[in-house]
Amino acid sequence: MIKQSHSTYAVICLVAFSQGVINLSELAISYLLKEDYGMNPTEMTYIQGIISIPWVIKPIWGLCTDLLPICSYRRKSYLFIFGLMGFVLFYALSIYGTKDAVAGVSILLSIQICIAFCNVVAEALLVEISTGNDSSTNNVSLFFGFKAFGTLMTSYLSGYSLKYLQKQQIFRITSIFPLIIAGASLFLNEGQHKDTDIKKQLQELHRFLNIKAIYKPIVFIFCFMLQPSTSTAMFYFQTVYLHYTAEFLGKIKFLFALANITAVSIFNRYLKNYSFKSVFFVTTLTYSVVNALQILQVTRRNVELGIKDEVFSLCDTLLMQLIAELNMLPILVLACKICPSKIEGTMYALLMSTINLGQLVARQIGGILMYFLNINEASFENLWIMITMTSVYILILLPFLSTIKEKEMIESKDVYNKKDLDEQDIIGKGYERLSLSFVDS
């Protein structure tokens, strides 16, 4: 296991921060799909789903970094390679991505592979240095706090820069940050490793996932993430109907990131000692209500109440994202607590990919709903129905919250680890007796 060295924490924080800073290009990418490629809301949802596939198959990246060391290193080699590739791909996006849709989407998909791989490595390091409940909570808060801080620093600039810079220039600026990750990986304090039996590790992962206290919560989390996504529909509503500028959308992104940082601080200070069920139940109820407030804007009730669209959007974004992050953090902390040793990178990646797969499917469900509700760049009359369905869906799942038994999950991990250690001890004693018999002979 990796020692809790300053270099490990530094690399984890840098990867998280850089992942947040890379959001500098997020708004430029949205406008690239909308304006340069001429996509409608349904088409953009479909393409965004394709681009996010690398986040769904994170267990594959986890298996690579857990089982296939490069130059005897499981973490730093992958960080260096994919950080360097990220730099090259962002630069390529600035040259070829704005000219051809197929080339642009292919490059964007490749960029997400690089970012997802670096994310898996950082999360594996995070799990390795988390040894207890408080340690898990603090480390998860640290990681996502730095990620939110990186987003905060560049979110407003993401909209402001589109006013003065071309998309190509923004992509070139963004390319610097994956390069920084590659450079920082060289300072990671990591011991050397040998190749591991992949078949055996997959059997170990299968054995752990077959534990009843483990697989039931995973199914629940996946189902919870299936709430239909309205993000693409709201982007078109804000840019086409409300005529929000890129600069104002940057302000919204800034409040989005500020809400994330605030949520991490609130959770770490006031909520980390409460049970998973308590925090999750209350925040889910609250989020359902706050999410439904968007109906006031899409039906124009906010104007009747004398609330300007800009003020409503800023306040709604801050409140909704604050609750959403408080709702997600208990899941992330629990995931960190239950990862067994030796397959921590793969297991945490599997749990995160469960969330990402749910979000991917939710985005596609959102696209299907937009099609059947006739929500497009020229019609938003039925958008309130879609928002209502999202708010109602997450409430339907609350009765199944009982499937998550936090204490049993952690105990299952401890029993699994103890069994693994006992097996190693038996093997070690067997080798010792064998050696002694040769000496005696």
C-alpha positions in Angstrom: 0.0 0.0 0.0 1.2 3.5 -0.8 2.6 5.5 2.1 0.7 8.6 3.0 3.4 10.9 1.7 3.1 14.5 0.8 3.8 13.7 -2.8 0.8 11.4 -3.0 -1.6 14.0 -1.6 0.0 16.7 -3.9 -0.6 14.6 -7.0 -4.2 13.7 -6.0 -5.0 17.4 -5.4 -3.4 18.4 -8.6 -5.3 15.9 -10.7 -8.6 17.0 -9.0 -7.8 20.7 -9.5 -6.8 20.2 -13.1 -9.9 18.1 -13.8 -11.9 21.1 -12.5 -9.8 23.6 -14.5 -10.4 21.7 -17.7 -14.0 22.8 -17.5 -12.7 26.0 -19.0 -13.4 24.4 -22.3 -16.8 22.9 -21.4 -18.9 25.9 -22.5 -16.8 26.3 -25.7 -17.5 22.6 -26.4 -21.2 23.1 -25.9 -21.2 26.0 -28.4 -19.0 24.0 -30.7 -21.7 21.3 -30.9 -24.5 23.8 -31.1 -23.1 26.4 -33.5 -20.2 24.9 -35.5 -21.9 21.5 -35.9 -25.4 22.8 -36.0 -26.9 20.2 -33.6 -30.4 20.4 -32.1 -31.0 19.4 -28.5 -31.7 15.7 -29.2 -28.6 15.4 -31.4 -26.4 17.1 -28.8 -27.7 14.8 -26.1 -26.8 11.8 -28.2 -23.3 13.0 -28.9 -22.7 14.0 -25.3 -23.7 10.4 -24.4 -21.1 9.0 -26.8 -18.4 11.3 -25.5 -19.1 10.3 -21.9 -18.7 6.5 -22.6 -15.1 6.5 -21.2 -16.5 7.4 -17.8 -18.9 4.4 -17.9 -16.1 1.9 -18.6 -13.9 3.2 -15.8 -13.5 -0.4 -14.4 -11.4 -1.2 -17.4 -9.1 1.6 -16.7 -9.1 0.5 -13.0 -8.1 -3.0 -14.0 -5.3 -1.6 -16.1 -3.8 0.5 -13.4 -4.3 -2.2 -10.7 -3.0 -5.2 -12.6 -0.8 -4.0 -15.5 2.1 -1.8 -14.3 4.1 0.0 -16.9 7.8 0.1 -16.2 6.9 -1.5 -12.8 4.6 1.4 -11.8 0.9 1.1 -11.4 0.0 4.8 -11.0 2.7 7.3 -12.1 3.2 5.7 -15.6 -0.4 6.0 -16.5 -0.7 9.5 -15.2 2.3 10.5 -17.3 1.1 8.8 -20.5 -2.5 10.0 -20.4 -1.6 13.5 -19.2 0.7 13.9 -22.1 -1.9 12.4 -24.5 -4.5 14.9 -23.1 -2.2 17.8 -24.0 -1.7 16.5 -27.5 -5.5 15.9 -28.1 -6.6 19.3 -26.8 -4.1 20.9 -29.1 -5.4 18.7 -32.0 -9.0 19.8 -31.1 -7.9 23.4 -31.7 -6.7 22.6 -35.2 -9.0 20.0 -36.5 -12.0 19.9 -34.2 -13.7 23.1 -35.4 -13.4 22.1 -39.1 -15.0 18.6 -39.1 -17.7 17.2 -36.9 -16.5 13.6 -37.1 -12.9 14.5 -36.3 -14.1 16.8 -33.5 -16.3 14.2 -31.8 -13.5 11.6 -32.2 -11.0 13.9 -30.5 -13.5 14.8 -27.8 -14.0 11.1 -27.1 -10.3 10.5 -26.9 -9.9 13.5 -24.5 -12.5 12.0 -22.2 -10.5 8.7 -22.2 -7.4 10.5 -21.0 -9.3 12.6 -18.3 -11.2 9.5 -17.1 -8.0 7.4 -16.8 -6.2 10.2 -14.8 -9.3 10.4 -12.6 -9.2 6.6 -12.0 -5.6 6.7 -11.0 -6.2 9.7 -8.6 -9.2 7.9 -7.0 -7.2 4.7 -6.6 -4.6 6.7 -4.7 -7.3 8.3 -2.7 -8.8 5.0 -1.6 -5.3 3.5 -0.8 -4.5 6.3 1.7 -8.0 6.2 3.3 -7.7 4.0 6.4 -10.8 4.9 8.4 -14.2 6.6 8.4 -12.8 10.1 9.1 -9.9 9.5 6.7 -12.3 8.5 3.9 -14.6 11.5 4.5 -11.7 14.0 4.7 -9.9 12.6 1.6 -13.1 12.5 -0.5 -13.9 16.1 0.6 -10.3 17.1 -0.2 -10.4 15.6 -3.7 -13.8 17.0 -4.7 -13.1 20.3 -3.0 -10.0 20.8 -5.1 -11.9 19.8 -8.2 -14.6 22.3 -7.4 -12.0 25.0 -6.7 -10.5 24.4 -10.1 -13.9 24.7 -11.7 -14.6 27.9 -9.7 -11.4 29.5 -10.9 -12.2 29.0 -14.6 -16.0 28.8 -14.7 -16.6 32.6 -15.1 -13.7 32.8 -17.5 -15.2 30.0 -19.6 -18.0 32.4 -20.6 -16.0 35.6 -20.6 -13.3 34.1 -22.7 -15.8 33.2 -25.5 -16.5 36.9 -25.8 -12.8 37.8 -26.6 -11.2 34.5 -27.7 -11.9 32.0 -30.4 -12.7 28.4 -29.4 -9.4 27.2 -30.8 -7.5 29.5 -28.4 -9.5 28.3 -25.5 -8.7 24.6 -26.3 -5.0 25.5 -26.5 -5.0 27.1 -23.1 -6.9 24.1 -21.7 -4.2 21.8 -23.1 -1.7 23.1 -20.6 -3.4 21.4 -17.6 -3.1 17.7 -18.7 0.6 18.5 -19.4 0.9 19.7 -15.8 -0.5 16.3 -14.6 2.1 14.5 -16.7 4.9 16.5 -15.1 3.5 16.1 -11.5 3.3 12.3 -11.9 7.1 12.1 -12.0 7.2 13.2 -8.4 4.7 10.6 -7.1 6.2 8.4 -4.4 5.3 4.9 -5.5 6.9 1.5 -5.0 7.5 -0.8 -7.9 5.0 -3.6 -8.7 4.9 -6.8 -10.7 2.2 -7.9 -13.1 -0.8 -9.5 -11.3 -2.9 -12.5 -12.5 -5.8 -10.8 -14.2 -8.1 -13.8 -14.0 -7.5 -14.1 -10.3 -8.2 -10.5 -9.7 -11.4 -10.7 -11.7 -12.5 -13.6 -9.6 -11.8 -11.6 -6.5 -13.9 -8.7 -7.8 -16.7 -11.1 -8.6 -16.5 -12.7 -5.2 -16.8 -9.3 -3.5 -19.6 -8.2 -5.7 -21.6 -11.3 -4.9 -21.9 -10.2 -1.3 -25.6 -9.3 -0.8 -24.7 -6.2 1.3 -22.6 -4.9 -1.6 -24.5 -5.5 -4.8 -28.0 -4.3 -3.6 -26.8 -0.8 -2.8 -25.0 -0.6 -6.2 -28.3 -1.5 -8.0 -30.1 1.2 -5.9 -27.5 3.9 -6.8 -27.7 3.0 -10.5 -31.5 3.3 -10.4 -31.3 6.6 -8.5 -29.0 8.1 -11.2 -31.6 7.3 -13.9 -33.6 10.5 -13.2 -34.2 12.1 -16.7 -31.6 14.8 -17.4 -32.9 18.2 -18.3 -29.5 19.9 -18.7 -29.4 20.0 -22.5 -33.0 21.2 -22.7 -32.3 23.9 -20.2 -29.1 25.0 -22.1 -31.2 25.5 -25.3 -34.0 27.2 -23.3 -31.5 29.6 -21.8 -29.5 30.4 -25.0 -32.4 30.4 -27.5 -35.5 31.5 -25.6 -33.9 33.6 -22.8 -31.0 34.8 -25.0 -28.4 34.3 -22.3 -24.9 35.2 -23.5 -21.9 33.1 -23.1 -20.6 35.5 -20.5 -23.7 35.1 -18.4 -23.6 31.4 -18.7 -20.1 31.7 -17.3 -21.5 33.4 -14.2 -23.9 30.5 -13.8 -21.0 28.0 -14.1 -19.2 30.1 -11.4 -22.1 29.8 -9.0 -22.3 26.1 -9.9 -18.7 25.6 -8.7 -19.2 27.8 -5.7 -22.1 25.7 -4.7 -19.9 22.6 -4.9 -17.2 24.0 -2.7 -19.8 25.2 -0.2 -21.5 21.8 -0.1 -18.1 20.1 0.5 -17.4 22.4 3.4 -20.9 22.0 4.9 -20.7 18.2 4.6 -17.3 18.0 6.1 -18.1 20.3 9.0 -21.6 19.4 9.9 -22.9 16.2 8.2 -20.0 13.7 8.0 -20.9 12.1 11.4 -24.6 11.5 10.4 -25.6 8.2 8.9 -25.8 7.8 5.1 -29.5 7.2 5.1 -30.3 10.4 7.1 -28.3 12.7 4.9 -29.4 11.1 1.7 -33.1 11.0 2.6 -33.3 14.7 3.6 -31.2 15.9 0.7 -33.2 13.9 -1.8 -36.5 15.3 -0.6 -35.1 18.8 -0.7 -33.6 18.4 -4.1 -36.9 17.2 -5.5 -38.6 20.4 -4.4 -35.7 22.7 -5.5 -35.5 21.0 -8.9 -39.2 21.6 -9.4 -38.7 25.4 -8.9 -37.4 25.5 -12.5 -41.0 25.0 -13.6 -41.6 28.6 -12.4 -39.2 29.9 -15.0 -40.1 27.7 -18.0 -43.7 28.5 -17.5 -42.8 32.2 -17.1 -44.4 32.4 -13.6 -41.2 34.1 -12.3 -41.9 37.1 -14.5 -45.4 37.3 -13.2 -43.9 37.3 -9.7 -41.6 40.2 -10.6 -38.4 38.0 -10.5 -36.0 38.7 -13.4 -34.8 35.6 -15.4 -31.2 36.3 -14.7 -31.8 36.6 -10.9 -33.9 33.5 -10.9 -31.3 31.5 -12.8 -28.4 32.5 -10.6 -30.3 31.8 -7.3 -31.8 28.5 -8.6 -28.4 27.3 -9.8 -26.7 28.0 -6.5 -29.5 26.4 -4.4 -30.0 23.4 -6.7 -26.3 22.5 -7.1 -25.7 22.9 -3.4 -28.4 20.4 -2.5 -27.3 18.1 -5.4 -23.7 18.0 -4.2 -24.8 17.3 -0.6 -26.9 14.5 -2.0 -24.0 13.0 -3.9 -21.2 13.3 -1.3 -22.5 10.5 1.0 -22.5 8.1 -1.9 -18.9 9.1 -2.8 -17.7 8.7 0.8 -19.5 5.3 1.2 -17.9 4.1 -2.0 -14.4 5.0 -0.6 -15.1 3.2 2.7 -16.2 -0.2 1.2 -13.3 -0.7 -1.4 -11.3 -3.8 -0.4 -7.5 -3.9 -0.6 -5.6 -5.0 -3.8 -8.6 -4.2 -6.1 -9.3 -0.7 -4.6 -8.7 1.1 -7.9 -11.0 -1.3 -9.9 -13.7 -1.4 -7.2 -13.9 2.4 -6.8 -13.9 2.8 -10.6 -16.7 0.3 -10.8 -18.8 2.2 -8.2 -18.1 5.5 -10.0 -18.9 4.0 -13.4 -22.2 2.9 -12.0 -23.0 6.5 -11.3 -21.7 7.6 -14.7 -23.6 4.8 -16.5 -26.8 6.0 -14.7 -26.1 9.6 -15.8 -25.4 8.5 -19.4 -28.7 6.5 -19.6 -30.5 9.4 -17.8 -29.2 11.8 -20.5 -30.4 9.5 -23.2 -33.8 9.2 -21.5 -33.9 13.0 -21.4 -33.2 13.0 -25.2 -36.1 10.6 -25.8 -38.4 12.6 -23.6 -37.5 15.8 -25.5 -38.3 14.0 -28.8 -41.8 12.8 -27.6 -42.6 16.0 -25.8 -41.6 18.0 -28.9 -39.0 20.0 -27.0 -36.6 21.6 -29.4 -34.9 24.9 -30.2 -38.3 26.3 -31.4 -40.6 24.9 -28.7 -40.3 24.7 -24.9 -44.0 24.5 -24.0 -43.7 21.0 -22.5 -40.4 21.4 -20.7 -42.3 21.8 -17.4 -43.6 18.2 -17.8 -40.0 16.9 -18.2 -38.9 18.8 -15.1 -41.9 17.4 -13.1 -41.0 13.8 -14.1 -37.5 14.3 -12.9 -38.6 15.6 -9.5 -41.2 12.8 -9.0 -38.9 10.0 -10.1 -36.3 10.5 -7.4 -39.1 10.4 -4.7 -40.4 7.0 -6.0 -37.0 5.4 -5.1 -36.9 6.6 -1.5 -38.8 3.5 0.0 -35.9 1.3 -1.4 -33.3 3.2 0.6 -33.5 0.4 3.2 -31.4 -1.8 0.8 -28.4 0.3 1.8 -27.0 -1.0 5.2 -23.8 1.0 5.7 -22.6 -1.0 8.7 -23.0 -4.3 6.9 -21.2 -3.0 3.8 -18.2 -2.0 5.8 -18.2 -5.2 7.8 -18.3 -7.2 4.6 -15.2 -5.4 3.3 -13.4 -6.1 6.6 -14.3 -9.8 6.5 -13.2 -9.9 2.9 -9.8 -8.3 3.7 -9.3 -10.5 6.7 -9.9 -13.6 4.7 -7.5 -12.4 2.1 -4.8 -11.8 4.7 -5.4 -15.2 6.3 -5.0 -16.9 3.0 -1.7 -15.0 2.5 -0.6 -16.0 6.0 -1.3 -19.7 5.3 0.6 -19.5 2.0 3.5 -17.7 3.7 3.7 -20.3 6.5 3.6 -23.1 3.9 6.6 -21.6 2.1 8.4 -21.3 5.5 7.8 -24.9 6.4 8.9 -26.0 2.9 12.1 -24.0 3.2 12.8 -25.5 6.7 12.3 -29.0 5.3 15.0 -28.4 2.7 17.4 -27.0 5.3 16.8 -30.1 7.6 17.4 -32.4 4.6 
